[in-house]
């Protein structure tokens, strides 16, 4: 089962982001919901949230050189860096079907397929990609993802 | 006057961060308060805020492997990533004396030496360093600064 999950994650990474990883444990952690135990995706989501924030801010900083800080914040970033938006991309990538849930969550998987669970997994995956590939490569992966599933 | 300011900024960067820059305009922008005109440090502060957030989060993510997301957020990051804290470091670095102010601000420089003006300049300088040196080098500069003026 574990080997199957690992292979499933490798395929997920390869088909969505164009790479296979040598640090599979990072992605298993990123895809483990907090219902499943103490080693879950919360810490990676904490990191990934900041990774995405910097990439998104730099994207708009560069793309919109005439916009003020206030406009960039309220008309762009505040609308993009939301659980709803991240969950929408997660849903497009079918992230939820790879998430490991525990206890009652696992007995009612459909109910657990909500905005928070999806958004956290999305942030956590980008925390994992950042630790695996570094910042510059992660930025390229986000920009490629944005060409495939426009979200910026 | 402009040459003097440029030389002053180069000396500031060299003595505090150990480098001189070939992109002086970035740092002039980072040190220009919004009272001084449309090209000011607000946009760089918007970027630098996210640069610092990621560096600080990764620092604690790595240093405190057993801490939960909630504890990392409320007992560390929420206390570190504040205007007050950034202004304190800015004050330690005497950033304010290099800031270009406009109009009444410039006529009452002492009154303008407040938390917001200092914190914005601090964030903006790290926005400039990031664009000048890239993420990995900026992270090293923050860690070096933290050994000199502990703030993490």
Interface residues (C-beta under 8 A of the other chain):
Chain A: X42 X43 X45 X46 X47 X49 X50 X51 X53 X54 X57 X58 X61 X67 X68 X69 X70 X72 X73 X134 X135 X136
Chain B: X42 X43 X45 X46 X47 X49 X50 X51 X53 X54 X57 X58 X61 X67 X68 X69 X70 X72 X73 X134 X135 X136
